[in-house]
Amino acid sequence: QVQLAESGGGSVQAGGSLKLSCTASGIIFSISDMAWYRQAPGKQRDLVAAATFDRKTSYANFVKGRFTISRDNAKNTVYLQMNSLKREDTAVYYCAAKFATVREYNNWGQGTQVTVSS
C-alpha cells in the first residue's frame, strides 16, 4: 500500500519561506515521478512542481523562481522549498506519486495546509 506523508505546512507572513516534505512508502521511489499539487478553497487542484525519476524538474509559471522541488532517493523523500510566499499561495498542498510509465499521478497524500498572511 502506497503511503505519502506530508509535513512542513503552517502559517507564514508574505515574503516568508516554508519547506514541505513528503516521505513515501510502499513504492519504489527511485523509479517514481513525484510532484506537488495545491488546491485553494473553491478552486481546482493545480500542479505546482514535479520531479521525475531521472531528476528532471518542472514548475508551474506561478511559482517559477520562487519554489524549488528536490528529492532524496536515499530517504524516499521529496521536498518543496517555498520562498517569497504570497497570499495567493495559500492552499492545501498535496504530494503525489506515480511510476514513471504511468501517465497520471495516482497516489496522493492527505495534504498539508499552507497559509500566507499579509
Protein Blocks (a to p, Z undefined) as FASTA:
>chain_A
ZZdddehiacddehiacddddddehiafklcccddddddehiacddfbdcdfkopacddf
klgokaccdddfklopacdddehiafklgccdddddddfkbmbdcbdcebjaddddZZ
